[in-house]
């Protein structure tokens, strides 16, 4: 089964150019997006096509649903270029065109129609007969694949049911866009909060990097938890002003029709509060939420929380803030997170 994982979704992509239609008919509902990755000398591509595809074998080749990916090495289009056409409804694919011998060594001979099942490490597909959607994935070996190398690309789809070719299918020239291979390795971001008890010192423990994080308008938020607390570490830049603060809301679930039915806490982090008092920063509660409000945030206080519950450091406009929020039922809890940053009386929320 092919799934569009986060690596694809966070990499280069090209939408199917539905303004370009060829063939014998039209396909008004067809749409798609292709995503690209690379490593180890291979270019990887995956595309999700939806709209009118007929999700069974048409038996009417060449009018069969398919997706085409074409690559031309920039500056050497006549030496290193290749195209692969995947026909998921037929369970077949073709390495249909090539220039030179420096690409496609992992694929069958040019013009050969091969079974996807015979090349399962090179090509794969998934079809959803209810949604009318298919996803194809393939990889092509390129001798030149290395950080900084550029490739022109084409991406097209064929609607077998309506006998229409959509997007950039042709072999004549690269018109769909340009890819530059990055040296940055993709690391899948954590999606859950890790269990760890950090030292509350305003310094980012390594455990935070293994846990979920959010970045909003120049501030990054990281989370940890243990059996008694949820820990929030935030760092970023803000205007040095006593009226600058982060407004944080943590709530348990469920949330029914916008109404929170369990505990929650809304609190403020003020990195530059009382700048002349000798005490850096402040954390204070703003609102307790829900029926179970005695649990979440019971260690924080309105006005000013105890210094044992947070640590803030500042360096000019840069700051770090680490806060622990009491939560007696932290284990296996789904917690919603909202943040608002108020800076010199101008607020915005993401």
C-alpha positions as CSV (number, residue, x, y, z in Angstrom):
1,X,0.0,0.0,0.0
2,X,1.3,3.5,-0.9
3,X,0.8,6.2,1.7
4,X,2.0,9.8,1.3
5,X,4.1,10.1,4.4
6,X,5.4,13.3,5.9
7,X,8.7,13.2,4.0
8,X,6.8,13.5,0.7
9,X,4.3,16.1,2.0
10,X,7.1,18.3,3.3
11,X,9.2,18.1,0.1
12,X,8.9,19.6,-3.4
13,X,5.6,19.2,-5.1
14,X,3.9,20.0,-8.4
15,X,0.2,20.3,-9.0
16,X,-1.3,18.7,-12.2
17,X,-1.7,21.5,-14.8
18,X,-5.4,21.0,-15.6
19,X,-5.3,23.8,-18.1
20,X,-3.5,21.5,-20.5
21,X,-5.8,18.9,-22.1
22,X,-5.1,16.6,-25.0
23,X,-6.5,13.5,-26.5
24,X,-10.0,12.7,-27.6
25,X,-12.1,14.1,-24.7
26,X,-12.0,16.3,-21.6
27,X,-11.6,15.5,-17.9
28,X,-13.2,18.4,-15.9
29,X,-12.9,16.7,-12.5
30,X,-9.4,15.2,-12.7
31,X,-6.8,16.7,-10.4
32,X,-3.6,15.6,-8.8
33,X,-0.3,16.5,-7.1
34,X,3.1,14.9,-7.5
35,X,5.7,14.9,-4.7
36,X,9.5,14.3,-5.0
37,X,12.3,13.0,-2.8
38,X,15.8,11.7,-3.4
39,X,18.5,9.6,-1.7
40,X,21.2,7.1,-2.6
41,X,21.3,7.9,-6.3
42,X,17.5,7.6,-6.8
43,X,14.8,10.1,-7.5
44,X,11.5,9.2,-5.9
45,X,8.2,10.4,-7.0
46,X,4.6,9.9,-5.7
47,X,1.4,11.3,-7.0
48,X,-2.2,11.3,-5.8
49,X,-4.8,11.5,-8.6
50,X,-8.5,12.0,-8.0
51,X,-11.6,12.9,-9.9
52,X,-12.7,10.6,-12.8
53,X,-10.3,7.6,-12.7
54,X,-12.0,4.3,-13.6
55,X,-10.8,2.1,-10.8
56,X,-10.7,-1.2,-12.6
57,X,-8.8,-2.5,-15.7
58,X,-10.1,-0.7,-18.8
59,X,-8.8,-3.2,-21.3
60,X,-8.6,-0.3,-23.7
61,X,-4.9,0.5,-23.9
62,X,-3.6,3.1,-24.5
63,X,-6.6,4.7,-22.9
64,X,-6.0,3.5,-19.4
65,X,-5.6,5.6,-16.2
66,X,-2.0,6.4,-15.6
67,X,0.5,8.9,-14.3
68,X,3.7,10.0,-16.1
69,X,6.9,11.4,-14.4
70,X,9.6,12.8,-16.6
71,X,13.1,14.0,-15.5
72,X,15.7,15.9,-17.6
73,X,19.0,16.7,-16.0
74,X,19.5,20.5,-16.3
75,X,22.1,21.3,-19.0
76,X,22.3,17.7,-20.2
77,X,18.8,17.0,-21.3
78,X,20.0,15.0,-24.3
79,X,22.3,12.9,-22.2
80,X,20.5,12.1,-19.0
81,X,16.7,12.1,-19.1
82,X,14.0,9.5,-18.5
83,X,10.2,9.0,-18.2
84,X,8.2,6.4,-16.3
85,X,4.5,5.8,-16.9
86,X,2.6,4.0,-14.2
87,X,-0.8,2.3,-15.0
88,X,-2.2,1.3,-11.7
89,X,-5.5,0.0,-13.0
90,X,-3.7,-2.4,-15.3
91,X,-1.0,-3.2,-12.7
92,X,1.7,-2.3,-15.1
93,X,4.2,0.4,-15.9
94,X,6.7,1.4,-18.6
95,X,10.1,3.0,-18.7
96,X,8.9,4.7,-21.9
97,X,11.6,7.1,-22.9
98,X,15.2,7.8,-22.2
99,X,18.2,9.9,-23.3
100,X,21.5,8.2,-22.7
101,X,22.2,5.4,-20.3
102,X,22.8,7.3,-17.1
103,X,19.3,6.8,-15.7
104,X,16.8,4.1,-15.2
105,X,19.2,1.2,-14.6
106,X,16.7,-0.1,-12.0
107,X,13.9,-0.3,-14.5
108,X,13.1,-2.7,-17.4
109,X,14.2,-2.0,-21.0
110,X,12.8,1.1,-22.7
111,X,9.3,0.5,-24.1
112,X,8.8,-2.7,-22.2
113,X,5.5,-3.0,-20.4
114,X,6.2,-4.7,-17.0
115,X,4.1,-5.9,-14.2
116,X,4.3,-3.7,-11.1
117,X,4.3,-6.9,-9.0
118,X,7.6,-7.9,-10.7
119,X,9.2,-4.6,-9.6
120,X,7.7,-4.1,-6.2
121,X,10.8,-2.4,-4.9
122,X,10.7,0.2,-7.7
123,X,6.9,0.9,-8.3
124,X,3.8,0.7,-6.1
125,X,0.2,1.8,-6.1
126,X,-3.0,2.1,-4.1
127,X,-6.5,2.5,-5.4
128,X,-9.6,3.7,-3.5
129,X,-12.7,2.5,-5.4
130,X,-15.0,4.6,-3.2
131,X,-13.2,7.9,-3.4
132,X,-12.2,7.5,-7.0
133,X,-8.5,8.1,-6.1
134,X,-5.3,6.4,-6.8
135,X,-1.7,6.9,-5.5
136,X,1.3,5.8,-7.4
137,X,4.9,5.8,-6.3
138,X,8.1,5.0,-8.3
139,X,11.8,5.6,-8.2
140,X,14.3,6.1,-11.0
141,X,18.1,5.6,-10.7
142,X,20.1,8.6,-11.8
143,X,23.9,8.5,-11.9
144,X,24.1,12.2,-11.4
145,X,21.8,12.3,-8.3
146,X,23.7,14.4,-5.7
147,X,23.1,17.5,-3.6
148,X,22.8,20.5,-5.7
149,X,22.0,18.7,-9.0
150,X,19.0,20.2,-10.9
151,X,16.4,18.4,-12.9
152,X,13.6,19.8,-15.0
153,X,10.4,17.8,-14.6
154,X,7.1,17.1,-16.3
155,X,4.0,15.6,-14.6
156,X,1.0,14.3,-16.4
157,X,-2.1,12.1,-15.9
158,X,-4.2,10.1,-18.4
159,X,-7.9,9.7,-17.8
160,X,-8.8,6.5,-19.4
161,X,-12.5,6.8,-18.9
162,X,-12.7,10.2,-20.6
163,X,-9.9,9.6,-23.1
164,X,-8.0,12.8,-22.0
165,X,-4.4,13.5,-21.3
166,X,-3.9,16.2,-18.6
167,X,-0.8,18.2,-17.6
168,X,2.7,17.9,-18.9
169,X,2.9,14.5,-20.5
170,X,5.1,15.2,-23.5
171,X,8.7,14.1,-24.1
172,X,9.6,17.1,-26.3
173,X,10.8,19.4,-23.5
174,X,10.8,20.1,-19.8
175,X,8.0,22.6,-19.0
176,X,6.6,21.5,-15.6
177,X,9.2,22.9,-13.2
178,X,12.7,22.5,-11.8
179,X,13.9,20.5,-8.8
180,X,17.2,21.1,-7.0
181,X,18.3,18.2,-4.8
182,X,18.9,19.3,-1.2
183,X,21.7,18.2,1.1
184,X,19.3,18.4,4.0
185,X,18.2,15.0,5.3
186,X,14.5,14.8,6.2
187,X,13.9,13.7,9.8
188,X,10.3,12.8,10.5
189,X,9.0,15.1,13.3
190,X,7.6,13.4,16.5
191,X,3.8,13.5,16.7
192,X,3.4,12.6,20.4
193,X,4.6,14.0,23.7
194,X,7.5,12.1,25.2
195,X,7.6,11.1,28.9
196,X,10.5,12.7,30.7
197,X,11.1,14.9,33.7
198,X,13.3,17.8,32.8
199,X,15.2,20.1,35.1
200,X,13.3,23.3,35.3
201,X,16.2,25.6,34.4
202,X,15.3,27.3,31.2
203,X,17.7,25.2,29.2
204,X,16.4,22.9,26.5
205,X,16.9,19.2,27.5
206,X,17.7,16.8,24.7
207,X,14.5,15.0,25.5
208,X,12.5,17.9,24.1
209,X,13.9,17.2,20.6
210,X,12.4,13.7,20.7
211,X,9.0,15.1,21.5
212,X,6.3,17.1,19.6
213,X,7.0,20.7,18.8
214,X,5.2,23.7,17.2
215,X,6.8,26.8,15.7
216,X,4.7,30.0,15.4
217,X,5.8,33.5,14.5
218,X,9.3,33.3,15.7
219,X,8.6,31.2,18.8
220,X,9.1,27.4,19.1
221,X,7.2,25.4,21.6
222,X,8.3,21.9,22.9
223,X,6.5,19.6,25.2
224,X,7.2,16.8,27.7
225,X,5.2,15.1,30.4
226,X,5.5,12.9,33.5
227,X,2.9,11.4,35.8
228,X,2.2,14.8,37.4
229,X,3.1,17.6,35.0
230,X,3.1,18.8,31.4
231,X,6.3,20.7,30.6
232,X,6.4,23.5,28.1
233,X,9.7,24.9,26.8
234,X,9.4,28.0,24.5
235,X,12.2,30.0,22.9
236,X,12.2,32.8,20.4
237,X,12.3,36.6,20.0
238,X,9.9,39.3,21.1
239,X,10.0,43.1,21.6
240,X,11.5,43.9,25.0
241,X,8.5,45.4,26.7
242,X,6.5,44.6,29.8
243,X,3.4,44.3,27.7
244,X,4.8,41.5,25.5
245,X,3.6,38.0,26.5
246,X,2.7,34.5,25.3
247,X,-0.9,33.5,25.9
248,X,-1.1,29.6,26.3
249,X,-4.1,27.4,26.5
250,X,-3.9,23.7,27.4
251,X,-7.2,21.7,27.6
252,X,-8.0,18.1,28.0
253,X,-10.5,16.5,25.7
254,X,-13.3,16.0,24.7
255,X,-14.3,19.3,23.2
256,X,-18.0,19.1,22.1
257,X,-19.3,21.7,19.7
258,X,-16.6,24.1,20.8
259,X,-17.4,23.6,24.6
260,X,-14.6,22.1,26.7
261,X,-16.0,19.4,29.0
262,X,-12.9,18.6,30.9
263,X,-10.1,20.5,32.7
264,X,-8.1,23.3,31.1
265,X,-5.9,26.2,31.9
266,X,-5.1,29.5,30.2
267,X,-1.9,31.2,31.3
268,X,0.5,34.0,30.3
269,X,4.3,33.8,29.9
270,X,5.8,37.3,30.3
271,X,9.5,37.1,29.5
272,X,10.2,40.8,30.2
273,X,7.9,41.4,33.1
274,X,9.4,43.6,35.9
275,X,12.7,44.2,34.0
276,X,14.1,46.4,36.8
277,X,13.0,44.2,39.7
278,X,15.9,41.8,39.5
279,X,13.5,38.9,38.8
280,X,13.4,37.9,35.2
281,X,10.0,37.1,33.8
282,X,6.7,36.0,35.2
283,X,4.0,33.3,34.6
284,X,0.4,33.8,35.7
285,X,-2.9,32.1,35.2
286,X,-5.5,33.9,33.2
287,X,-8.4,31.6,33.2
288,X,-9.3,28.1,34.5
289,X,-11.5,26.1,32.2
290,X,-13.9,23.2,32.5
291,X,-15.4,20.9,35.1
292,X,-12.0,19.5,36.1
293,X,-10.2,22.8,36.5
294,X,-8.8,21.9,39.9
295,X,-6.4,19.5,38.2
296,X,-4.7,21.2,35.3
297,X,-2.6,24.2,36.2
298,X,-3.3,24.1,39.9
299,X,0.4,24.8,40.6
300,X,0.2,28.2,38.8
301,X,-1.3,31.4,40.3
302,X,-2.9,34.6,39.2
303,X,-0.7,37.6,39.5
304,X,2.5,35.7,39.9
305,X,3.4,32.0,40.1
306,X,6.0,30.6,42.4
307,X,9.5,30.7,41.0
308,X,9.7,26.9,41.5
309,X,7.2,26.4,38.7
310,X,9.0,28.2,35.8
311,X,12.3,29.5,34.6
312,X,12.8,32.3,32.1
313,X,16.1,33.6,30.6
314,X,16.5,36.7,28.4
315,X,19.3,38.0,26.2
316,X,18.2,41.2,24.5
317,X,15.0,40.4,22.7
318,X,15.7,36.6,22.8
319,X,14.2,34.5,25.6
320,X,13.7,31.0,26.8
321,X,10.8,29.9,29.1
322,X,10.2,26.6,30.7
323,X,7.0,26.0,32.7
324,X,5.5,23.0,34.3
325,X,1.7,22.7,34.4
326,X,0.2,20.4,37.0
327,X,-2.0,17.7,35.5
328,X,-2.8,14.7,37.6
329,X,-4.1,12.7,34.6
330,X,-1.3,13.4,32.1
331,X,-0.8,9.8,31.1
332,X,-2.6,8.8,27.9
333,X,-4.4,12.1,27.8
334,X,-5.1,14.0,24.5
335,X,-4.4,17.6,25.2
336,X,-5.3,20.5,22.9
337,X,-2.8,23.4,22.6
338,X,-3.5,26.9,21.5
339,X,-1.1,29.9,21.7
340,X,-1.4,33.6,21.2
341,X,1.4,36.0,21.2
342,X,0.8,39.6,22.3
343,X,3.6,41.9,21.5
344,X,3.3,45.6,22.3
345,X,-0.5,45.4,22.0
346,X,-0.6,43.8,18.6
347,X,-1.9,40.2,18.7
348,X,-2.2,37.4,16.2
349,X,-3.0,33.7,16.7
350,X,-2.0,30.7,14.6
